[in-house]
């Protein structure tokens, strides 16, 4: 259970009357982190602990999800689902509650699917959408919420999913095409699997070349220890019931293998640097906001 005393809304309410908050930002201008992903559950696996971490420090967290995961596989045979997109939307909303962040923004595209579920003929499937159109929608969100930090998929989309690649490309482009704004985003980060982690995931059954899908340790600019939010992240993952059922990859793992996988994903999250308009005072950085103008302490 999330303690409401440490929710983002209660933190901001307690500091709003002061010109300078204890978290080091000017009144009315809370630091903002924008996370852009493709499907419900992408956020929990990749950045759930990081989103929970910053939300507890007064950062306004904005999560964008391009689709509702309509083409996903239902991995819990006990569930009766008539509208998978609507079901997964509600799962994502519950996952956000578990992480202590606001409800997501949906861009209303369709999940492209994988393998036998690929939706070649769906014009709204993300794989068939003009990437410049997708960039335009993301750019509109950036103009509205004015984030200092943007986080999205790495250039390989985690494990190569076409929707992940589309979101990576469009979000990266939107970061660079919003530099003219009065308050442009200051940093772009990509989720990062180290070679060691990618190799371990390969042992769990995903056929990933760790030298292709992983990055070297020197490419990790921010290492987030999110072990204190492991239970929040587990709750967020559990909220995605259609994807985390007994027939899912995790659900089919022997207990010892599942525990090893949880140690990989629940304790830490890594990021590489996609772009920066702010100074980089050290390498690696102490956190996502390290060196960003007027934002102090949130990485402590």
C-alpha positions in Angstrom: 0.0 0.0 0.0 1.3 3.4 -1.0 1.5 5.9 1.9 -0.6 8.9 0.9 1.6 11.1 3.1 4.4 10.7 0.5 2.3 11.0 -2.6 3.3 13.6 -5.2 0.2 15.6 -4.6 0.8 15.9 -0.8 4.4 16.8 -1.3 3.6 19.6 -3.8 0.8 20.9 -1.6 3.1 21.1 1.4 5.7 23.2 -0.5 3.5 25.4 -2.7 3.4 28.3 -0.3 7.2 28.7 -0.3 9.1 30.7 -3.0 11.7 28.0 -2.9 10.6 24.5 -2.1 12.8 22.1 0.0 13.2 20.2 -3.3 15.0 23.1 -4.9 12.6 24.5 -7.5 10.8 27.8 -7.9 7.2 28.0 -6.8 4.8 27.0 -9.5 7.5 25.3 -11.6 7.9 21.8 -10.3 10.5 19.7 -12.1 8.7 17.5 -14.7 9.7 14.1 -16.1 8.0 12.8 -19.2 8.1 9.1 -19.9 6.9 7.9 -23.4 6.2 4.2 -24.1 4.2 2.1 -26.5 2.1 -0.4 -24.4 0.6 -0.8 -21.0 3.3 -2.6 -18.9 6.3 -1.1 -20.7 6.5 1.5 -17.9 6.5 -1.1 -15.1 9.3 -3.2 -16.5 11.6 -0.4 -17.7 11.2 2.6 -15.4 8.6 1.8 -12.7 11.0 2.2 -9.8 12.4 5.4 -11.3 9.0 7.0 -11.7 8.1 6.1 -8.1 11.4 7.5 -6.9 11.0 10.9 -8.5 7.3 11.1 -7.7 8.2 10.9 -4.0 10.6 13.8 -4.4 8.0 16.2 -5.7 8.6 15.7 -9.4 5.6 15.9 -11.6 5.6 12.6 -13.5 3.8 12.4 -16.9 3.4 9.0 -18.5 2.4 8.8 -22.2 1.3 5.5 -23.7 1.0 5.3 -27.5 -1.5 2.3 -27.6 -3.8 0.3 -25.3 -2.1 -3.0 -26.1 -5.1 -4.3 -28.1 -3.0 -7.0 -29.8 -1.5 -8.4 -26.6 -1.8 -12.0 -25.5 -4.0 -12.8 -22.5 -1.8 -15.0 -20.3 -4.4 -15.8 -17.6 -7.0 -18.3 -18.8 -9.2 -17.6 -15.8 -9.9 -14.0 -17.1 -12.8 -13.3 -19.4 -12.0 -10.2 -21.5 -14.3 -8.9 -24.2 -12.3 -5.7 -24.9 -8.6 -6.2 -24.4 -7.7 -2.5 -25.1 -10.2 -1.3 -22.4 -9.0 -4.0 -20.0 -5.3 -3.0 -20.4 -6.1 0.7 -20.1 -7.6 0.0 -16.7 -4.6 -2.2 -15.8 -2.3 0.7 -16.6 -4.3 3.1 -14.5 -4.0 0.7 -11.6 -0.3 0.3 -12.2 0.1 4.1 -12.1 -1.7 4.1 -8.7 0.7 1.5 -7.4 3.6 3.6 -8.5 2.1 6.8 -7.0 2.0 8.7 -10.3 -0.9 10.3 -12.2 -3.1 8.5 -14.7 -1.5 8.1 -18.2 -2.0 10.1 -21.4 -3.0 7.8 -24.3 -2.2 8.8 -27.9 -5.0 6.4 -29.2 -3.0 4.4 -31.7 -3.3 0.6 -31.9 -0.9 -2.1 -30.8 0.8 -3.6 -33.9 1.1 -7.0 -32.2 3.8 -9.7 -32.6 4.1 -13.0 -34.4 0.7 -14.4 -35.4 -1.0 -11.3 -34.0 0.7 -8.7 -36.2 -1.9 -6.2 -37.6 -0.5 -5.5 -41.0 -3.8 -4.1 -42.3 -4.7 -1.9 -39.4 -4.0 1.7 -40.4 -3.9 2.8 -36.8 -1.5 0.1 -35.8 1.7 1.9 -34.7 3.8 0.1 -37.2 1.7 1.7 -40.0 1.6 5.2 -38.7 3.7 8.0 -40.2 6.5 8.5 -37.7 6.2 12.3 -38.2 2.6 12.2 -37.2 3.5 10.3 -34.0 6.3 12.9 -33.4 3.8 15.7 -33.8 1.6 14.2 -31.0 4.5 13.8 -28.7 5.7 17.3 -29.5 2.3 18.6 -28.5 2.6 16.9 -25.1 6.0 18.4 -24.6 4.7 21.9 -25.4 1.9 21.4 -22.9 3.7 19.9 -19.9 7.2 21.5 -20.4 9.3 18.6 -19.1 13.0 19.0 -18.2 13.5 15.3 -18.6 12.2 12.8 -21.2 12.7 9.1 -21.0 11.9 6.5 -23.7 13.0 3.3 -25.3 16.6 2.7 -26.3 17.4 2.6 -30.1 16.8 -1.2 -30.2 13.4 -0.9 -28.5 14.4 -3.1 -25.6 14.0 -6.4 -27.6 13.2 -5.1 -31.1 9.4 -4.7 -31.0 8.4 -2.5 -33.9 6.1 -0.3 -31.7 9.0 0.3 -29.4 11.2 1.3 -32.3 8.5 3.7 -33.6 8.2 5.4 -30.2 11.9 5.6 -29.7 12.4 7.3 -33.1 9.4 9.7 -32.7 10.3 10.7 -29.1 13.9 11.3 -30.0 12.9 13.5 -32.9 10.5 15.4 -30.7 13.2 16.1 -28.2 15.3 17.8 -30.9 12.4 19.5 -32.7 11.3 21.3 -29.5 14.6 23.0 -28.8 13.1 26.3 -30.0 10.5 26.4 -27.2 10.8 29.0 -24.4 11.3 26.1 -22.0 12.6 23.2 -24.1 13.3 19.8 -22.5 16.8 19.6 -21.1 17.7 16.0 -21.3 16.7 12.9 -23.3 17.4 9.5 -21.7 17.0 6.0 -23.1 16.3 2.9 -21.0 19.5 0.7 -21.0 20.2 -2.9 -20.5 23.8 -3.6 -19.8 25.6 -6.4 -21.7 25.5 -8.5 -18.5 21.7 -8.0 -18.0 21.0 -8.7 -21.7 23.0 -11.9 -21.5 21.1 -12.9 -18.3 17.7 -12.2 -20.1 18.9 -14.4 -22.9 19.4 -17.3 -20.5 15.8 -16.8 -19.5 14.6 -17.6 -23.0 14.7 -14.4 -25.1 17.0 -14.8 -28.0 18.9 -11.5 -27.6 22.4 -10.9 -28.7 23.8 -9.0 -25.6 26.3 -7.1 -27.7 23.5 -5.8 -29.9 20.6 -5.2 -27.5 22.8 -4.4 -24.5 25.1 -1.5 -23.8 28.5 -1.3 -22.2 28.8 -0.2 -18.6 30.5 3.0 -19.8 27.3 3.8 -21.8 25.2 3.9 -18.6 25.0 7.6 -17.6 22.5 7.1 -14.7 22.3 4.1 -12.5 19.1 4.2 -10.4 19.0 2.1 -7.2 15.3 1.6 -6.9 15.3 -1.3 -4.5 13.3 0.7 -1.9 10.5 0.7 -4.5 10.6 -3.0 -5.3 7.2 -3.6 -3.8 5.7 -0.7 -5.7 7.2 -2.1 -8.9 5.9 -5.6 -8.1 2.4 -4.2 -7.5 2.6 -2.3 -10.8 3.6 -5.4 -12.7 0.8 -7.4 -10.9 -1.7 -4.8 -12.0 -1.1 -5.9 -15.6 -3.0 -9.1 -15.0 -3.6 -10.0 -18.6 0.2 -9.9 -19.2 1.5 -11.4 -16.0 -0.7 -14.6 -15.8 0.4 -18.2 -15.4 1.0 -18.5 -19.2 3.3 -15.5 -19.3 7.1 -15.9 -19.6 7.4 -14.9 -16.0 4.5 -17.2 -14.9 6.1 -20.2 -16.6 9.5 -19.8 -14.9 10.6 -22.1 -12.1 10.6 -20.3 -8.8 14.4 -19.9 -8.6 14.6 -18.5 -12.1 11.7 -16.1 -11.4 13.5 -14.9 -8.3 16.7 -14.3 -10.3 14.7 -12.4 -12.9 13.1 -10.2 -10.2 16.5 -9.4 -8.8 17.5 -8.1 -12.2 14.5 -5.9 -12.8 13.4 -4.9 -9.3 16.6 -3.6 -7.8 18.0 -1.1 -10.4 17.2 0.7 -13.6 19.8 2.1 -16.0 19.7 4.9 -18.5 21.9 6.1 -21.4 22.1 9.7 -22.6 20.2 10.5 -25.8 20.7 14.2 -25.8 21.3 17.2 -23.5 20.8 20.9 -23.5 22.0 21.2 -19.9 25.6 20.9 -18.6 26.8 17.4 -17.7 28.6 18.1 -14.5 30.0 14.6 -14.0 29.9 11.2 -15.6 28.1 9.1 -14.6 25.4 11.5 -13.4 24.0 11.3 -9.9 20.5 11.1 -11.3 18.3 12.2 -14.2 18.1 15.8 -13.0 21.7 16.2 -12.1 23.0 19.5 -13.5 19.6 20.6 -14.9 18.9 24.3 -14.4 17.2 25.3 -11.1 16.4 21.7 -10.1 18.3 20.6 -7.0 18.1 17.9 -4.5 15.7 15.6 -6.3 18.5 13.2 -7.1 19.7 13.0 -3.5 
